[in-house]
Each structure stands twice: as structure tokens, then as C-alpha cells.
Amino acid sequence: MPPTSLTQPHQEALDAYLSLLENGRGLSPHTIRNYRADISHFLDWLEHSDRELDDLSRADYRQYLADLQHDSIAEASVRRRASTIRSFTRHLTRTNQLDRDPLALAATPKATSYLPTVLSKADIEALLSAPDIATPAGLRDRAILEVCYGAGLRISELVGIRTTDYDADHNAFRVHGKGDKERVALLGKSARHWLQRYLRDGRPVLLSEKSEPWLWLNRFGGSLSARAVQLSVRRYAQRAGLPEDVHPHLLRHSFATHMLDGGADVRVVQELLGHASVSTTQIYTHVTDAARRETIEHALDGIADLLRERRSQDVDDER
């Protein structure tokens, strides 16, 4: 979308709202950019349609969404923009910039229910075995794949890990998820094995003066970017003979499904994934039976014991 030129009142209201989201709620720069683009597009649409924000109606809102659909904007993007706009008008009402919230009773477009794709046991094994572990970079990549899958991490959580976030005694990471919420991510035996090999034999070779405190290092010793991980996963998927659309989040989907297939309670999986609502986790219980039959035992290794141990430690600490 090309840059928009908003009127000063609209621009000031938008800037104040984004500042609140960034400084008050700790949203990521990527999320802030999305909010800015979505709200700017809506405000620009209002101005070019000779509509005023003060007089906004649900009919205007519906017309805007209809225009997006007419322009073949993806369904998920339309829903995201609708939600963003409603949050914005709610904020303007709370801060007395609008007398009333014109979208208080407006409906957000319902999502088509899509089940997450998961990789089979054979696919996971092929992907994990694709890196050349004879090289420091290959050893790093094997550890990344194992940890990403074996802990069910988001890619932002993965690349944001520092060396001090790893608790070797409990085989766990402290990671920062959406909204900078902190949680504990646990590792199974396989992920722990390859992480320790990387820390012993791979990372020291990649280390440079600017490396600290990041766990995953690129060939220059700097922090590894999310884009680099995405490209690596795609490359290893091709090497393993898997579809080209394999991506890091697919490993997270597979982890959740395989955990549930192995008998884990949905509340435990919710905790491990860092989902705010159990309903988000429950979508993995509806993946097709054919995929659910493919269980991956090493993702489950020691996780129940680690949870009990961690909770026991928390109780001892409280005492």
C-alpha cells in the first residue's frame, strides 16, 4: 500500500494510539507497523470518501470491508483490519476523542475454519536430518530445528533467545512471546542433545566480539535473523524432498498436534505453547485422523517429568 497523507487531526490521533500500544502494551515493531498501515488505510479511505471519523457509522464500516473484499484482499487481512479499526475507535472513545463508539455493536467478519497443516513423523525426521552436522553452521541449524520443533516455539521467540535464557538444570528456556509475555519452554531429550552439541562444538567456532548475548549466531558472529531461519527451513525442506511451503511455524503446529496425539492434556499443551486461551490450542485436536496417527515420541521425552519438576521447584521456592 502506498504511503498515505492524512489530515493533521487523524495523524495525531493515530500517532498517540500507536505510542500507547508500543510503550504501554509492549507490542513488537512488526505489530506496530501493521497497526499503522491498517489504520492509515482506513483513515485515508474515510477522507477520500468524504466521510468524517466523528460521524462514522456501522454502514460506513461495512462498506469499507466490502471494498477490501472487492479488491481481493485476503480474508485473514480483512479480519485483522476490522479488528484493528474497532480497537482504534474503542480507544478514541475511552480517551474522549469520540463522543461514542460507532463500532461498539459492529461485527467482525467470521473466519473460515482452517485446520493447521502438520508434518508426519517421517517428514519431521527427514527435515531434522537434513543439515550437515560436520560444520558449525550445520550443527547450529540442526539444533535450531530440534529446538523449534521440540519446544513448539514461534520464530520470534526462537531468534530472541539469549544464552542466559537457557536453564540447563531444568532443560528449559525462558522465552518472550506475544506482547512480551514471558514463559518457560521445555525441551525433550533430542532437542537437549543437539542444543548441547551446538553449545559445545558449534557456537564457540561462530563466536565473535559482538556475539553476546545471542544464542544463535550467523557466520559473522552476529545474531541470526528470523528471515535467515525461514530461508534455512525452506532449503532443508527441499533437500529432504518436502513441499516448498514448509516454514518454521509449521514445526510449532506439528509439535502441538503430536503432543496431543501422544496423550498430553490440552491445558498442558496450552501452557507449553503460551496460548492465552485454551480455545486456540483446541484447534489442534481437530486435525485429520490420518495426521493424528503419526506420533513423534521424542517430542514427548521427559516433558511431563520436567513440568512436574518445574512446578515442584516453584512450590519449594514459595516456601
N, C-alpha and C positions, 0 to 999 in steps of 0.2 A: 504494500500500500504506500503511495507517495506521501511525503510529509504534508501535513495539513497546517493551515494558518488560521488559528482560532481567534475569536474576539478576546479582548483582554479579560473580561469577567469569567468567561469559560476557561481560559488558560490558567488564571489564578486559582479557580476552584479545583481544577484538575491537579495542579502542582501541589496544592495544600493536601489534597486527599492522598496523593502518591507519597508525599513526605510522611504522612501519618502511617501508611502501610509499611514503608521501609524502616522508619525509626521506631514506631510503636509496636508493630507486629513482627518485625524482623523478616519480612519476605525477601526472597532472593532477587538479585538484579534481573535475572531472566523473567521472573514473575512480574516484577515492576514494569519491565518493557512491554510485556503482554497487556497489562492493565492500561498502560499509556496508549498503546496502539488501539486497543478496543474502544476505550472511552473517547479518544480523539476522533476516531472514525465516526462514532455515534454523534458527537457534538458537531462535527463537520456536516454530517447528514442533516441535522436539525437546521443548521444555518443555511445550507443550500436549498432546503425545503421551505424556508421562510417560517419555521416553527420556533417557538420560544421554549426554553427549558422550564420557565416559570409556569407555562400553560401546557406542559406535556400531559398527554392523556394515554390511556391504555391502547386506544386506537392507533396513536402515533407509534407506540412501541411495537404493536403487532405489524404495522406497515413496514417499519424498519426491518424487522425479522423476515418479513415476506420478501423484501428487496434483497436481503442477503441470500435467501434461498433461490431467488430468481437469478442471482449472479453466480449460482452453483458453488457457494461457499459450503465447505464440508459440514455435515450435521454436527459433529463434535465442536467445531469452531462456532457455529451459530449458538449452541447451548452455552458455550463458555462466554461469548459476548453478552448473551441475555443475562446470565448470572452476574457478570461484571457490572453491567449497567444498573441492575437492580440494587447491587451493593452500593454503587455510587449515589443513586438517588436516595437511598436509605441514609447514607452518611450526610448528604446535604440537608435532609430533614432534621436529623439529630443535631446538627450544628446551626439550625435556624436559617439556613440559606434558602430553603424552600418552606413554604407555609404548611405543606402537606406532602406526603409521599405519594406521587401519582401512580406508582407501580406497586403499591402495597398489596394489592389483590391480583396483580398480573401473574399469569402462569408462565413458568419456564418450559420451553419445548421438551417433551419427553424423549428420552433416549431410546433408540433401538437397542434391544438387548443382544450384545455380542459376547460370546464366550471367549475367554483368553486362549490363545494357542499355546500349546506346551510341546516340549521336545520329549521324545521317547527315551527310554533307558539307553538304547543303542546309539541314538543321536547324541545324547549327553556325553557318553563315553568317547565317542569319536571326536567331539569338539574338544573335550578336555585333553585328549591325547595329541592334538594337532600341533601345539608349539614344540619347537626344537629345544629341549631342556639342556642341550650341551652348551648353550650360550646363555650369558646373563640375562639378556632380553627375553629369550625364550623361557627361561626359568621364572622370570617375573610374570610373563604372560600366563604361564600355567597356574601360578599362584593366584593371579587375578581372576581367572576363570573359575578356579576352585572356590575362592572366597565369595565371588559374586553369586555363584550358584549355591554354595553350601551354607551361606548366611542369608540368602534372599535379599541382597542389598539393591537399592536404587543406585544408578550410576553416579549421581551427585554425592551420595553417601560414600561410595567406594573411593572416588578420587579425592575426597576431602579427609581421608583418614591420615592421621599423623602417627609417628612411631610411638608416641606416648599414649595413644588411644588403645593400644593393644595390651590386654591383661593376659599374660602367658599362663599365670596360675589358674585362671578360670577359662582359658581358651576362648576369650571373648573380646569384642571391640566395643568401644564407646563411639557411637556414630550420631551425627546430627541429621535428622530427617527434615520433612517439610515444616516450614515455619520455625526452623532452627530447634525443633524439639529433639531432645537427647534421649537415646535408648540404648540398651545393651543388645548387641548382635552376637549370637553364639556360633561356634564353629564345630563341625564334626571332625572325625579323625583324619579323613583325606585332606580336607581344607587345611587343617592344622599342620599336617605333614608337609604339604607343599609351601605353605607360608614360612615355616621354619627353615626349609631348604633355601628359599629365596633370601631370607634374612641372613643366613649363614654364608651362602655361596654366590648370590646374585646381587643383592643390594650393595655390598661393600665394593664391588667392581664398578658399579654405576655411580657411586658416591662422589660428590664434589663439594666445594666450599659452600655452594648455595643450596645444597640438598635438604638440610634440616628445615623443618621437622617432618617433611612429607614421607609417607611410606613408599609410595610407588614412584619410581624415578625414571625419567626418559634417558636417552643415550648421552645427553649433556649434563645429567645430574640434577636437572630441574624437575618440578612436579609434573606428573603425567596428566594430560588433559582428558576431559570426557570424550572429546572428539577422537583423540588417539585411541582410546579404548574401544569406541564404537567401530572404528575402521579395523582394528585388530580382530575384534569378534567376527566381523564380516569376512575378513581374509581367512581366518581359521575355519570358519564355516564352509567356505568354498573349498579349502584344502581337504576338509573332511567329507566333501560331497553332499553337504546340506544345502537347503534353499538359500538364495542370496539375501532374503529378508530377515535372517537371524540377527538379533540385536541384543544388547545387554539386558534389557527389561524382560526379554523372553526367558532368560535364566531365572529371574525372580518369579515369573508366572510358573515355571516348571518346578521350582523349589516348593512353592505353596501347594501346588497340586500333589506333588509326590509326598509331601509331609502328611497331607490329609489321607492320601491313599494308604500310607503306612500306619494309619490309626491315630494320628495326633489329633487332639481336641482342637476344634476351630478357634477357641479362645487362646490356646497356646500359640497357634499359628498367627493369630491377630497380634499377639504381643511380639512375636519374632519379626513380623513384617512392619510393625509400627503403625498399623492402621488405627485411625481414631474411632472407627465404627466397625463392629463385627459384621455388619451387612456387606461391607466392602470385601471382607475376607470370604464370605459365604459364596461369592460367585464361583470360587474355585471348587466348591462341592458339586457344581453342575456341569463340569467338563465331561465330555462324552466318555462312556464306559470303556471304549477302546483305548483311550489315552490313560484313563484311570488305572487300568490293569497293569500298565507299565510302571512299576515302582522302582525307586532307586534307593537301595538300603544305605549306602554310605552317607547320604544326606541326613539320615536319621541317627547316625552313630553318636551316641553319647549325649544327644540333645536333651532328652528327658532328665538324665542324671545331672547335666550341667544346670538345668533350670532348678532342680531341687537343691543342688549345692549352692547356687547363687542366692536362692531365697533363704536358705538356712543361714548363709553368711549375713544377709541383710538383717535377719532376726537377731543374730549374735551381736551385730553392730548396734542395733537399737537397745539391746540390754546393756 
